[in-house]
Amino acid sequence: MGKDYIITPRVGANAVIFDGDGRILLTKREDNGLWCLPGGHMDLGEMIQETVIRETEEETGLKVAVERVVGIYSMPYPGYVYEDPRKQIVVITFVCRPVGGSLRISDETTDVGYFYPDQWPGALLPGHDIRIRDALDGKDGKIVVR
């Protein structure tokens, strides 16, 4: 590693997708068994809204359209240790709506489904509860920065 090497956080995106009953789409991660919002890391040459659209389809089978930004999240979460500083991530969370595709699991997910905010199927990935709460609270269009 040369002296010009700079370590910076990764950039990613999450989708908050509501169904007609007010439930929120969650996926269960294959790698750690935690439930989370669909999403992932941005690819080089991609715009952030393309990231959330691509990642949502890859993980859930749903094609989505972006409706609004919920917030920008860069805070390290209490109790979560970044052993490798490149693992910290700046995430932009969007409310999205399905426009096609069909719900399915992927090689990154072991389960997927819609759940009421007070009835999660298991433990959530750190910070995803905050992003969901902000999406529920921010219907007035206010963008949260945390």
C-alpha positions in Angstrom: 0.0 0.0 0.0 1.7 3.2 -1.2 1.5 6.6 0.5 -1.0 7.8 -2.1 -3.5 5.1 -1.2 -6.6 6.6 0.4 -9.2 4.6 2.3 -12.7 5.9 1.9 -16.1 4.5 2.8 -18.2 2.6 0.1 -21.4 4.1 -1.3 -24.6 2.2 -1.4 -28.4 2.5 -1.6 -31.4 0.9 0.0 -35.0 0.7 -1.1 -38.0 1.0 1.2 -40.9 -0.6 -0.7 -44.4 -0.5 0.7 -47.3 -2.8 -0.3 -50.9 -1.7 -0.4 -51.4 -2.7 3.3 -48.5 -0.6 4.7 -46.1 -3.5 5.0 -42.4 -3.1 4.1 -40.4 -5.4 1.9 -37.4 -7.1 3.7 -34.9 -9.6 2.5 -33.0 -12.1 4.7 -29.3 -12.0 3.9 -27.6 -15.2 3.0 -24.3 -14.2 4.5 -25.3 -13.3 8.1 -29.0 -14.3 8.4 -30.2 -10.8 9.3 -33.2 -9.1 7.7 -32.7 -5.9 5.8 -34.0 -3.5 3.2 -33.0 -4.5 -0.4 -29.9 -2.7 -1.6 -26.2 -2.8 -1.9 -23.0 -1.1 -3.1 -22.8 1.3 -6.1 -20.8 0.1 -9.1 -18.4 2.4 -10.9 -20.0 4.4 -13.6 -23.5 4.1 -12.0 -25.8 6.8 -10.7 -27.1 6.2 -7.2 -30.7 5.7 -8.3 -29.5 3.1 -10.8 -27.8 1.3 -7.8 -31.1 1.0 -5.9 -33.0 -0.2 -9.0 -30.3 -2.8 -9.9 -29.8 -4.1 -6.4 -33.5 -4.4 -5.7 -34.0 -6.4 -8.8 -31.0 -8.6 -8.1 -32.1 -9.4 -4.6 -35.9 -9.5 -4.9 -36.8 -9.9 -8.5 -38.8 -6.7 -8.5 -38.3 -3.9 -11.0 -38.8 -0.6 -9.1 -39.1 3.1 -9.8 -37.6 5.6 -7.4 -40.2 7.9 -5.8 -38.2 10.0 -3.3 -35.1 10.2 -1.1 -35.6 9.2 2.5 -32.2 10.1 3.8 -28.4 9.9 3.7 -26.8 7.7 6.3 -23.1 7.8 7.2 -23.0 7.4 11.0 -21.3 4.3 12.4 -23.9 2.3 14.3 -23.4 1.7 18.1 -21.9 -1.6 18.8 -20.8 -2.2 15.2 -17.1 -2.3 14.7 -15.5 -1.7 11.3 -12.5 -4.0 11.4 -11.7 -2.9 7.9 -12.4 0.9 7.5 -13.4 0.2 3.9 -16.4 -1.6 5.2 -18.0 1.7 6.5 -20.7 2.8 4.0 -22.5 5.9 3.1 -26.1 4.9 2.1 -28.8 6.8 0.4 -32.2 5.3 1.1 -35.1 5.7 -1.3 -38.8 5.0 -1.2 -39.4 2.9 -4.4 -42.5 1.4 -5.9 -42.7 -1.9 -7.9 -43.2 -1.5 -11.6 -42.7 -5.1 -12.7 -41.0 -8.4 -12.0 -42.0 -10.9 -9.4 -40.9 -11.5 -5.9 -38.2 -14.2 -5.5 -35.1 -15.0 -3.5 -31.6 -14.8 -5.0 -28.1 -16.1 -4.3 -27.7 -13.2 -1.8 -31.1 -13.8 0.0 -32.7 -16.8 1.7 -36.1 -15.3 2.2 -38.1 -12.2 1.2 -41.4 -10.8 2.2 -43.6 -7.9 3.3 -43.9 -7.2 7.0 -45.6 -4.7 9.3 -43.2 -2.4 11.0 -44.1 -3.8 14.5 -43.9 -7.4 13.3 -40.4 -8.0 12.0 -39.6 -11.6 11.2 -36.2 -11.5 13.0 -33.2 -9.3 13.8 -32.6 -6.4 11.4 -29.2 -5.4 10.0 -27.9 -2.5 12.2 -29.3 0.9 11.1 -32.1 -0.5 8.9 -34.7 0.1 11.7 -33.6 3.8 11.6 -34.0 4.0 7.8 -37.4 2.4 7.9 -38.6 4.7 10.7 -37.4 7.7 8.7 -39.3 6.5 5.7 -42.4 6.2 7.7 -41.9 9.6 9.4 -40.8 11.5 6.3 -43.8 11.4 4.1 -43.7 15.2 4.0 -40.6 15.0 1.8 -38.1 16.0 4.4 -34.7 14.3 3.7 -32.9 13.0 6.8 -29.1 13.2 7.1 -27.6 10.9 9.8 
